[in-house]
């Protein structure tokens, strides 16, 4: 089912699988949508929902609808969500949150303080289309709460089967997190609502985070600068680096788990074992044949974005996965921890046979809002830092300024900026 790319002889890393996904193609449509929301506000939101979601939305979700969603939540699901929140919060508080201030005395009478400040208000987008990703609520909200964000709003697309409200599990997770500003708005129009605000409905936000479809990604690109964004998330992807000792059923199950998200989802096995590759192919075919979403799986697994990549050895495999920069990378090799420690580019790394991506998607404590499309080469997943900004506070005495005055004046004059030099000279004590 998965096509094979053999790099054992031809080492061209340009042959790596990628989805045919272009944010550029959506930009003209998205620009029109965003302009419409800015100009017509709530009226545009309703009409766009009727056009794209085929339902008249209840734009602001009533608090009692959120309360009912919490009360009606399946006890097993509620327990799972509660535990996931607990673990995500612990990781945020203990490994992601930085000290509010750190001061360095760079010389006598001269200090620079690095101050970490949360943004004031954020808009969190939660996909509600092919799969209502209720887990994205906590992945967005918990780090924002730990960062100290004052005001948090959530948007997710309205569903006809729920009378124009988002999926009740999404609302239930909002309720468990104490979030009651929730909007039944999806797609690019939700990002525009957050960016521009809608009178008497939604105040503008400072930052928008959360995954979404190509129109959400295009809206983020279009509105970046009006708002801060986390990333332009593309289709999900998994890469598995495995050797002959890996369990082919585990590998196959994990490839299928991500492929079921979307017809454009990528599933890539990188291995130095042709025998493992054959065994995984057989297991994938068996799993797909029995899967309720087999049509979607067949599209994603046979698409250009999915493949088995054969390499000479694990060293070449590491070069391949670093070039690919997977959103999710599983390492199933001998001495998996040591191999994982050599990876430079991945959104998140899952080590060994008992750390599947599904664990990270829900309850490991890590973030599941991760860079896609190879952007892990330079981008990071959503963390507490995504909701903060850094300010430097500079405090020099007259004596400390005098020590540097000649240096600063010389530097300013070298840049042909005499006014900068003058701002120093007028302050000199002698």
N, C-alpha and C positions, 0 to 999 in steps of 0.2 A: 504493500500500500504506500509506504513512504519511498520516495525516490532516493537513489543512492548517489552521493558525491564522493568520488574516490580521490583523496588528496595524498595518497601514499607515493605517487609519482609526480602528478601535477600539483604543485604547492600553491597555486594562485588562490589567495584568500578572498579574491573578488567573487569567487563562485559560491560564497556562502548564501544560504537561503534568506530571502526577505519577502515580506508581504507587499503586494501591489497596493500601497496605501499612500494617498497624497492629500495632505491638508490643503495644498494650493487649489485643488479642484473644487473644494467646498467654499473657498473664500468669497466668491461673488454672491452666492446664496446667503451666506452668513452675514455679510456686510449689510445686505438689504434687511435681514431680520433684525439685526442690532439697531439699525437706524429707525426701523419701525417701532421698536420698543422704546427707544429714546424719545421719539416724537409723540407716540400715542399711548404709552404707558399700559395700564391695566387692560384697556380695550384691545390692544395688540396682543397681549399675553393670552387673553381668552380666545381670540380668533386664531392665533397660531396653534394653540392646543387643540382647537376643534379641527384644524387642518391636518396636523401631524399626529396627534394622539387619538383623534376621532372621539373626543369627549369634551363636554363643557366642564372645565375644572372649578373646584372650590379653591380659589387662588391661595388664600391663607387657611391652612388647616386648623380647624377649631381645636381648642385645648381638650375638649371632651372626647374628640376622636382619637387623640393621642392617648388619653387615659384609658379609653376602651381597648385600644390596641395592646396596651400593657396588660390589662386585666385578662384579655382573651388569649394572650400568648401561650403557646404550648409549654408546659412546665419544663420539658427537656430542652427546648430551644431557649427558654429564659435562663436556665442554668448554664447552658453553653455560652450565651451572650455575656452573662455576668462574669463567668470565669475568664472569657476573652478580654473583657474590659479590665478586669483586675490585673491580668498579666501585661497587657499593653501599657496600663498606667504605671506599673512597677518599672518597666523598662524605660518609659519616658522620664520618670522621676529620678531614677538612679543612674542612667547612662546618657541621657540626651539633654537634660536640663543643665545649662551652664550657670555659674555664679552670676548674680545680678550685676556685680561690679568687681573689677580687678584693677588695682592701681599700681603703677610702677613709678618709683622715684628714679628718673633717668639721670638726674644730677641734683646737687643741693639746691633746694628751692624750685625744682622743676618736676612736675608730675604729669603723667598721662593716665587717665582712667578710661578703661573700656567698660561701657555701660550697655547691658543687654536689656532692651525694652520690647515688650510684646506689642504687636499691632493692636489697634483698638477694636476693629470689627472685621469679621471674616464671613465669607459665604462658602458653604460646603456643598459640593455637588455630589449626588448619589445616583448612579445609574439605576434605571428602573425598567429597561427594555427587555432584551432577550433573557436576562437574568437579573432579578431585583437584588442588587448587591447590598443587602442590609449590613453586611460586615463592613462596608465602606463607611457607614455612619460612624462607627467607633474608631476606625482607622484615621478618619479626619478629625473627629471631635476630641478624642482623648489628648493627643498632643497639643491641640489648641487650648484645651482647658488647663493642662499642666503648664503651658507657656504663660498663662495668665491673661488670655484674651478676654476683654470685657463683654463683647457682644458676639454671639454666634447664631447665624441663620443657616438653615438647611433647605435645599431644593431637590425635588425628585419628581419625575414625570407623573402626571395624573393617569389613572388606569380606569378604563370604562367599567371593568368588572367590580371596581370598588367605588362607584358613583363619583368619579372625578377626583378621588384622593389617591395618594401614593399607596404602594403595597403596605398592608398592615404590619408586616414584620419590620419594615423600615420605620414605620411610625412607632412601633413598640420599642425598638432600640433607641430612638430619639427620646422616648419617655424615660427609659431606664437611665439615660445620661442626663436627664433634667433639661432637655432641649425642647422648648415649646414654640420657637419661632420657625415654623416649617411651612414651605410653600409647595403647592402642587403645580410646579412649573418645571419643564424639562428642556433639554436641548440647548441650542444657542441662545434661545430667548431667556433661559434662566441665567446664563452668564451675563447677558445684557442687563437684565433686571438688577443683578448684584452690582454691576459696574456703574450704571447710571442712576439707579434708584427709581422707584415709582411712587409718585405722590400719594400719601395716605395709605400706602401698602407696605413698601419696603425701602428702608434707608440704604443709601450706597454703602458698599463695604470697601475695605482697604486691600484685601487679598482674597482670591478665590482659589480653592484647591479641590482636588478630587478627579477621578478618572471619568471618561465618557466617550461617546462615539466621535467620529471624525468632525461632526459639526460643533461639538463641544470644544474639541481641540482647536478648530479654526476660529471659534469665537474667542478663545483665550489668546490666540495669536493676535487677532484683530484688536483686542481691547487691552493688551498688555501695554502698560504705560498709564492707562486710566486706572487700572488695578494691577497689583502684583499677582503673579500666578506661580503655581508649583512647577508645572510642566505641561507640555502638549502630549498627553498620553495617547499612544497608539494601541493597536491590538495586542493582547497579551501574548507572551511567549515563554517557552521553557526550553532550556538546553540541558542535556544530561551528559556529563563526561563519565564514561564507564569503561571498565576493563573486563577481561574474561571472567572475573570472579563475581560480577554483579548478577543479581537475580533478575532474569529477563521479565518475569511477571511484574515485579516492582517497577522496573523501567517503563514497561508498556503502560501500566496503570497510570503512572505519573504523566506520561506524554498525552494520554487520552484525557486526563483530568483537566489539562489546560486547553486542549483542542476543543473541548465541548463549549467553551465560552462563546466562540464566534467563528464564522466561516473563514475569517482572516487570521485566526489565532495560529501562532507558530509553534511547532513541536520538532525539536532537533536532537538527535542522538549523535554524540561524537565518541567514537570508540576505536581502539586498535585491535578489536577482536571481530573478524568476520563471522565467527560462530555465534557470538552474542548478538550481532546485528541480525542474523537470520532468525534466531530464537525470538528476539523482540518483535520482528515483523510478524511472525506467526501469532504471538500473543496479542499484538495490536489488532490483527484481523479478527481474532476470536472475541475480544472485548467489544469491538465496534459492532460485530454482528448481533450482539445481545443488548446493545445500548439503545435506550429510548430516543436518543438524539443522533442516531447513526447517520442520517442524511447530512446534518451539520458537521459531524466528525469526518465523514468522507470528503467533504469540501475542504476542511482545514488540513487534514492529513495528506491529501493528494495535491494541495496547492503548492505554489512556488516557495512559500514561507516555511515548509516542513521538509525534513530530509534526514537520512542517515548519512553521516559524514565519516568516512573511513580514514584513519590516520596511521602513521607508522608506529608511533609510540605515544605515551602519555605526555612527553615533552611537546611533541607537535600538537597533541590535543589541547594542551594549555594555550599554545599560540593561537589555535583556532577559536577557543572560547573567549580569549581576550579580544580577538578581532571582532567576534560576533557581539560581545557585550550584552549578554542576555538579561532580560528583566529578572528571571528566575534561573539560577544555575544550580543543578544538583551534581554533587561529586560522589560517585559510587565506584571507588577504586580501592586497591590496597593502600593502606595508610592514608585514608581519605582526608584526615585533618591536615596532614603535611601538604598534600596536593592542593587542598583548598586555600592554604596559607599563601600559595604562590599565585593565586588568581588576582589580577589587578582590576578587571572590568566586569562587574555584574551588579545588578540592582540588589540582590540578596543571594547568599550562598547557603545551600542546604547540604549538610555534611553527613554522608553515610546512608545506610539503607533505611534508617528509621527517622529521617528528617524530610518527609515529602513536602512538596510545595503546598499541598492542602493544609498542612499544619500551620504554615506561615500565613495562609489566606485567612485563617480564622483565629487561632488561639495561641500561637507560639509566644506572643509578646512582641514580635517584630512588626514592622510596618508592611502592609501589602500594597501601598500606593508607591509604585516603583517606576524608574525610568525604562522606557521601551525603545525599540527601533535602533538599538546600538548607542543610545545616548548615555548609557551607563559609563561610557568612556570619560564623560565630564560631568554627569549629573548624579544626584543622590535621590533616595527615596524621601517620602514625606516624614518629617520628624518634628520635634519641638522647635528646632531651629527654623523650620519653614514659617513659623508664626512669630518670629522675633526679628529685630533689626539691631544693628550695632551702632552706638554713638561713641565717639571719643570726646572726652572732657579734658581740655588742656589748661593747666594752671601753673604759670611761671611767675616768679617774683622778679622785681626789677634787676636784682643782681644776676639771676639765672638768665634773663634776657640779654644782659650785657655780655655774658660769656659767649653767646652765640651771635651777637649782633654783626660782627665783621663777616662771618660765614653767610648769614642770611642776605646781607646787603650785596655781597659778591655774587651770590647765586642769582639774586633778582636782576642785577645789572647784566649778567651773562644771558639772561632771557629777555633783555630789552624791556624790562618792566620797572622803570625808575620809581613809580609810585609805591611799589612793594618795598623797595629799599627805604624810601622816605618814611613809610609807616614804622620802620624800625628806628631810623635815625632820630626822629622827633621824640623818641622815648629814651634815648641814651642818657645815662646818669651823669656822663661827663663829656 
